[in-house]
Amino acid sequence: MKRPDIFIVDDDVKFGKYMKKFLQQKVGENLEIIYISKIREAIDRIKKENPKIALIDIVFENDPVNRNGLEIIEKIASVVDTDFIVVTGGGTLADFFRAGQLAVKGIWEKEWDFTPLVELTSKLLKQSSRRQGLIESKNFPTFIGEDPRSKIVWKNIETAAQSDLPVLITGETGVGKDVGARLIHLLSRRKNEPFRIFDAGAIEPSLVARELFGNEKGAFTGADKAYKGLFREADCGSLFIDEISNMNLENQKYLLRALNNPQKIRPIGSSTEVEVNVRIILATNKNLATLVNSSNFRQDLYSRIDNPLRIHIPPLCKRRKDIPALMDYFVRSLKLNHRPTVNFTEQAKSFLIQDYSWPMNVRQLEQFIGGMGVKYGDQGIVDLKTVKENLKVQSVVEASKSDIPDDSEKSKSLKQIKNQAEKKAVIDSLKLSDFNISQAARKLDISREHLYRLIEKHQLRDWLENNK
């Protein structure tokens, strides 16, 4: 359904209709502008239709129940992607303060010139179109959906894109942290500059410095030519460092030094520093605060990157309203690439959307839809029994790919193996219970108190809080 362009919410009917006519003339004749006179109706319609912009009057003298328009923003700002503008002709100083706390896009006085309002609405409409165009052209399904949590993620991404500060993205494996990083870059003023990716978990620690900072010719045995490194390759653009928690303490020290302002790096073998201008985006599926406490992550680096721009992407089981849109997107993508697809019975579809935990998140959903198409594409419709059978097979394959910190040593003691199995059982039971402690305890056949002790033992408290 196409989103309306502008909602005007004002109990002054004459003025509200005048605003609608004026904006239609000055901003765009083809805009869909809707006038609403009641706060309750506005709340219901904005939640349902998600307009691009909502102009909200503060004082509603003719509404016997709801008298302050700021209630609309307070109640629904976190569940819609609407830009709010406060319109006031009789608001108090307290109202202005309250509006500022709600982070509205602008405040406009009725008695003043219309020019600022025209300029602001025009600007916000262009930004909204740019966001939608970005989604459609780049095909980023992770944040396309109806779930309120995804809309919060999107707003946080937009906010982070307006700054050059380092930003940390957290979340389980497969939720789309890499998608979030690329969106931040594409929405920023650096969008036309390089975007480089460094996976800290996929390279030997001894090679990290060379990959990031480069080297001079002859700097070490085998260095037969100079290498720029990712910092210099990303100059004026963005560098995405994935799985930052896998970087050892020595390399963390080098990264911290490079994060100083102005950013300066020293290629291996060079006696001089090189100044660069790079926006750093980092991601982790682990709890860095816990790693700091266990001396596996530098406190000074953590303090440098863990700022208010931090973005947490919830697991797919916590934003189930996105699942139908994601399923449709993956099916459309398969069809566009002439790959086989399947349809699901209503019972099977309900299970996938409402009941299955999706432990590997969006990545697992994409692989499942693609795999079912290959396996059952000639059958057309897949029932619940077939879906469950294939999800069991997939869960066996994914069982070793836990997104929670575990021991990475190749040889483990019996005690370590038992602890890892115990921790995995706790994690799985919590996920399957939608993070309900009582239900998870029943699944494990233990008391709530026992489960709390296990959560403390395996340092899962912060992980649990992030997923509730």
C-alpha positions in Angstrom: 0.0 0.0 0.0 1.4 3.4 -1.0 2.2 5.6 2.0 0.4 9.0 2.2 2.7 12.0 1.9 1.4 14.3 4.6 -1.1 14.1 7.5 -2.3 17.4 8.9 -3.7 16.9 12.5 -5.4 20.1 13.8 -8.8 20.7 15.4 -9.1 24.1 13.7 -10.9 22.9 10.6 -10.6 26.1 8.6 -6.9 26.4 9.3 -6.2 22.7 8.7 -7.9 22.8 5.3 -6.0 26.0 4.4 -2.7 24.3 5.3 -3.6 21.4 3.1 -4.4 23.6 0.1 -1.3 25.8 0.6 1.1 22.8 0.9 -0.4 21.3 -2.2 0.2 24.5 -4.1 3.7 25.2 -2.8 5.2 21.7 -2.2 3.5 19.5 -4.8 0.1 19.3 -6.6 0.3 15.5 -6.7 1.0 15.0 -3.0 -1.5 12.9 -1.0 -2.3 15.2 1.9 -4.9 14.1 4.5 -6.5 16.4 7.1 -7.6 14.9 10.4 -9.2 16.8 13.3 -9.2 14.3 16.2 -6.2 13.0 18.1 -7.6 9.5 18.6 -8.3 9.1 14.8 -4.8 10.5 14.1 -3.2 7.9 16.3 -5.1 5.0 14.7 -4.5 6.2 11.1 -0.8 7.1 11.5 -0.2 3.6 13.0 -2.0 2.0 10.2 -1.0 4.1 7.2 2.5 5.3 8.3 2.5 8.7 6.4 5.9 10.2 5.4 5.2 13.4 7.4 2.7 14.3 10.1 2.1 18.0 11.1 0.7 17.9 14.6 -0.9 20.8 16.4 -0.1 21.0 20.1 -3.4 22.4 21.5 -6.7 20.7 20.7 -9.4 22.9 22.3 -12.3 21.2 20.6 -11.3 17.6 21.6 -13.1 16.9 24.9 -10.9 13.8 25.7 -7.5 14.3 24.2 -6.2 17.9 24.5 -2.5 17.8 23.6 -1.2 16.7 20.2 2.1 15.6 21.6 0.3 12.5 22.9 0.3 11.3 19.3 4.0 11.4 19.0 4.6 9.9 22.5 2.4 7.0 21.8 3.4 6.0 18.3 6.8 7.5 17.3 8.6 4.3 18.0 6.4 2.1 15.8 6.2 4.2 12.6 8.7 5.7 10.1 6.9 9.1 10.1 8.7 12.4 10.4 6.8 14.6 12.9 6.6 18.4 12.8 4.9 20.2 15.7 2.6 23.1 14.8 1.8 25.5 17.6 -0.2 28.7 18.1 -0.8 28.4 21.8 1.6 26.0 23.3 3.4 26.6 26.6 7.1 26.6 27.3 6.6 23.1 28.8 5.2 22.0 25.5 8.2 23.2 23.7 10.5 21.4 26.1 8.4 18.2 25.7 8.5 18.5 21.9 12.3 18.8 22.1 12.6 15.7 24.2 10.5 13.8 21.6 13.1 14.6 18.9 10.6 16.0 16.4 11.9 17.2 13.0 10.8 20.8 13.6 8.5 23.2 15.4 6.5 25.8 13.4 4.6 28.8 14.8 1.2 29.3 13.1 1.4 33.1 13.1 4.8 33.2 11.4 5.7 32.9 7.7 4.8 29.7 5.9 8.2 29.6 4.2 10.1 27.6 6.9 7.3 25.0 6.9 7.4 24.7 3.1 11.2 24.3 3.1 11.1 21.7 5.9 8.3 19.6 4.4 10.0 19.6 1.0 13.3 18.5 2.6 11.7 15.7 4.6 9.8 14.4 1.5 13.0 14.3 -0.5 14.7 12.4 2.3 11.8 9.9 2.5 11.9 9.3 -1.2 15.6 8.8 -1.0 15.2 6.2 1.7 12.6 4.3 -0.2 14.6 4.5 -3.4 17.6 3.2 -1.5 15.7 0.2 -0.2 14.2 -0.6 -3.6 17.4 -0.2 -5.6 19.8 -2.0 -3.1 17.4 -4.7 -2.0 18.0 -4.7 1.7 15.2 -6.9 3.1 16.5 -7.0 6.7 14.8 -3.7 7.6 11.9 -3.9 5.3 8.9 -5.0 7.3 6.1 -4.1 9.6 7.7 -4.9 12.9 8.1 -1.9 15.3 11.6 -3.1 16.3 12.8 -3.0 12.7 11.5 0.6 12.4 13.5 1.6 15.5 16.6 0.0 13.9 16.0 2.0 10.7 15.6 5.2 12.6 18.8 4.5 14.5 20.6 3.8 11.3 19.4 7.2 9.9 20.7 9.0 13.0 24.1 7.2 12.9 24.5 8.1 9.2 24.4 11.9 10.0 27.6 11.6 12.1 31.3 10.6 11.5 31.6 9.1 15.0 32.5 5.4 15.2 29.3 3.3 15.5 29.0 -0.2 17.0 26.4 -2.6 15.6 25.5 -5.5 17.9 23.3 -8.6 17.3 23.3 -12.3 16.7 24.8 -14.0 13.7 22.6 -13.6 10.6 20.5 -10.6 11.7 22.0 -8.3 9.1 24.7 -6.3 10.8 26.6 -6.0 7.5 23.4 -4.7 5.9 23.1 -2.1 8.6 26.7 -1.0 8.1 26.2 -0.5 4.3 23.0 1.4 4.9 24.8 3.8 7.3 27.4 4.4 4.6 24.8 4.9 1.8 22.7 7.3 3.8 25.7 9.4 4.8 27.6 12.2 3.1 30.2 9.7 2.2 27.9 7.6 0.1 29.8 8.3 -3.2 33.2 7.4 -1.6 34.7 3.9 -1.0 33.1 1.4 1.4 35.5 -1.3 2.5 35.0 -4.4 4.6 37.4 -6.1 7.0 36.4 -9.4 8.7 38.4 -9.6 11.9 37.4 -13.2 12.4 38.6 -14.4 9.0 42.3 -13.5 9.0 45.3 -14.5 11.0 46.2 -12.1 13.8 49.7 -11.6 12.4 48.2 -10.3 9.1 45.7 -7.8 10.6 48.1 -4.8 10.8 49.1 -5.3 7.1 45.5 -5.6 5.9 44.4 -2.5 7.8 47.4 -0.2 7.6 49.4 -1.5 4.6 53.1 -1.9 4.2 56.1 -0.4 2.4 58.0 -2.3 -0.2 60.6 -4.5 1.5 59.0 -4.1 5.0 59.3 -7.8 5.6 60.2 -11.0 3.8 57.9 -11.4 0.8 56.9 -7.7 0.7 58.1 -7.2 -2.9 55.7 -4.3 -3.3 53.9 -1.6 -1.3 50.4 -2.3 -0.1 47.9 0.5 0.7 45.8 -1.3 3.3 42.1 -0.8 4.0 42.4 2.5 5.9 43.9 4.2 2.9 41.6 2.4 0.4 38.6 3.7 2.4 40.0 7.3 2.7 37.1 9.8 2.6 34.7 6.8 2.8 33.7 4.1 5.4 35.5 1.1 6.8 33.4 -1.7 8.2 35.2 -3.9 10.7 33.1 -7.0 11.3 33.4 -9.3 14.4 35.7 -6.8 16.2 35.6 -9.1 19.2 37.9 -11.6 17.4 40.7 -9.0 17.1 43.5 -9.7 19.7 44.7 -7.2 22.3 47.8 -6.1 20.3 45.8 -5.4 17.2 43.1 -3.6 19.3 45.9 -1.3 20.4 46.8 -0.4 16.8 43.1 0.2 16.0 42.6 2.5 19.0 45.6 4.5 17.8 44.1 4.8 14.3 40.8 6.0 15.8 42.3 9.1 17.2 41.3 12.4 15.7 42.9 13.3 13.2 43.2 9.6 12.2 46.8 8.7 11.6 48.2 5.3 10.5 51.7 4.1 10.0 52.2 1.4 7.3 54.5 -1.4 8.3 58.0 -0.5 7.4 57.3 3.2 7.2 59.0 5.8 9.5 56.2 8.4 8.9 52.5 8.5 9.7 49.8 8.9 7.0 46.7 11.0 7.8 43.4 9.5 6.7 39.7 10.5 6.9 37.7 7.3 7.4 34.3 6.7 9.1 34.6 3.5 11.2 31.6 1.1 11.6 32.1 -2.0 13.8 30.0 -5.0 14.5 30.0 -7.9 16.9 27.8 -10.8 17.9 29.4 -11.0 21.4 29.0 -8.9 24.5 32.1 -6.6 24.6 31.4 -5.5 28.2 31.8 -9.1 29.3 35.0 -9.5 27.3 36.3 -6.3 28.9 35.6 -7.8 32.3 37.4 -11.0 31.4 40.4 -8.9 30.0 39.8 -10.1 26.5 38.9 -6.7 25.1 40.6 -3.4 25.8 38.6 -1.0 28.1 39.9 2.1 26.3 38.9 0.8 22.9 35.5 -0.2 24.2 35.0 3.2 25.7 35.9 4.8 22.3 33.5 2.8 20.2 30.5 2.2 22.6 28.8 5.6 22.3 25.1 6.6 22.1 25.0 5.8 18.4 25.2 2.1 19.2 22.7 0.1 17.2 21.3 -3.3 18.4 19.6 -5.4 15.8 17.1 -7.8 17.5 17.0 -11.5 16.4 14.3 -12.5 13.9 12.3 -14.3 16.5 11.8 -10.9 18.3 10.5 -9.1 15.1 8.1 -11.7 13.7 6.1 -9.2 11.8 9.0 -8.9 9.4 8.9 -12.6 8.5 6.1 -12.5 5.9 7.7 -9.6 4.1 11.1 -11.3 4.1 9.6 -14.5 2.8 7.9 -12.6 -0.1 11.2 -10.8 -0.8 13.2 -14.0 -1.0 10.6 -15.7 -3.2 10.6 -12.7 -5.6 14.4 -12.7 -5.7 14.4 -16.4 -6.7 11.8 -15.8 -9.4 13.8 -12.8 -10.8 16.9 -15.1 -11.1 14.8 -17.9 -12.6 15.3 -20.2 -9.6 12.6 -22.6 -8.4 10.3 -21.5 -5.6 7.6 -23.1 -3.4 4.4 -22.1 -1.8 3.4 -23.1 1.8 0.1 -24.3 3.2 -1.5 -21.8 5.6 -0.6 -24.1 8.5 3.0 -24.3 7.4 3.2 -20.6 6.8 1.7 -19.9 10.3 4.4 -22.2 11.9 7.2 -20.4 10.1 5.9 -17.0 11.0 4.6 -17.5 14.6 6.3 -20.6 16.1 9.7 -21.4 14.7 12.6 -19.7 16.5 14.9 -19.1 13.5 18.2 -19.5 15.6 20.3 -18.3 12.7 18.0 -15.4 11.9 17.4 -13.8 8.5 20.3 -15.7 6.9 18.7 -19.0 7.9 15.3 -17.9 6.5 16.9 -17.0 3.2 18.7 -20.3 3.0 15.6 -22.2 4.0 13.4 -20.6 1.3 16.0 -21.2 -1.4 16.7 -24.8 -0.3 13.0 -25.6 -0.2 12.6 -24.2 -3.7 15.4 -26.5 -5.1 14.1 -29.5 -3.2 10.3 -29.2 -3.7 9.9 -26.7 -6.5 8.2 -29.2 -8.7 5.6 -30.0 -6.0 4.2 -26.5 -5.8 2.8 -26.4 -2.2 4.7 -27.7 0.9 2.8 -28.8 4.1 3.7 -28.4 7.8 5.1 -31.9 8.2 7.6 -31.4 5.3 8.6 -28.0 6.7 9.3 -29.4 10.2 11.3 -32.3 8.8 13.5 -29.9 6.8 14.0 -27.5 9.7 15.2 -30.4 11.8 17.8 -31.3 9.2 18.9 -27.7 9.0 19.1 -27.3 12.7 21.6 -30.2 12.8 23.8 -28.4 10.2 23.6 -25.1 12.1 24.1 -26.6 15.5 27.8 -25.9 15.7 27.4 -22.3 14.5 26.3 -20.8 17.8 26.2 -17.0 17.8 27.0 -16.8 21.5 30.6 -16.7 22.8 32.2 -20.1 23.3 35.6 -21.6 23.6 37.5 -21.6 20.3 40.4 -23.9 21.3 40.8 -26.9 19.0 41.2 -29.3 22.0 38.9 -28.9 25.0 38.8 -30.6 28.4 35.8 -32.6 29.4 34.8 -29.8 31.8 34.8 -27.3 28.9 32.8 -29.6 26.7 30.2 -30.0 29.5 30.0 -26.3 30.1 29.6 -25.5 26.4 26.8 -28.1 26.1 25.1 -26.7 29.3 25.3 -23.1 27.9 23.9 -24.1 24.6 21.0 -25.9 26.3 20.2 -22.7 28.3 20.4 -20.5 25.1 18.3 -22.9 23.0 15.6 -23.2 25.7 15.4 -19.4 26.1 15.1 -18.8 22.4 12.4 -21.5 22.0 10.5 -19.9 24.9 10.7 -16.5 23.4 13.0 -15.6 26.3 10.4 -16.3 29.0 12.3 -17.6 32.1 9.5 -19.7 33.4 8.8 -21.5 30.1 12.6 -22.0 29.5 13.0 -23.5 33.0 10.1 -25.9 32.4 11.7 -27.0 29.1 14.9 -27.8 31.0 13.0 -29.4 33.8 14.7 -27.2 36.4 13.5 -24.4 38.7 13.6 -20.7 37.8 16.2 -20.1 40.5 18.4 -22.8 39.0 18.0 -21.3 35.5 19.0 -17.8 36.8 22.2 -19.4 38.4 23.1 -20.9 35.0 22.5 -17.6 33.3 24.9 -16.0 35.7 27.4 -18.9 35.5 27.7 -18.6 31.7 27.6 -14.7 31.7 24.4 -14.6 29.6 22.6 -11.8 31.6 23.5 -9.0 29.1 22.7 -11.2 26.2 19.3 -12.0 27.7 18.5 -8.4 28.4 19.3 -7.4 24.8 16.9 -10.0 23.5 14.0 -9.5 25.8 
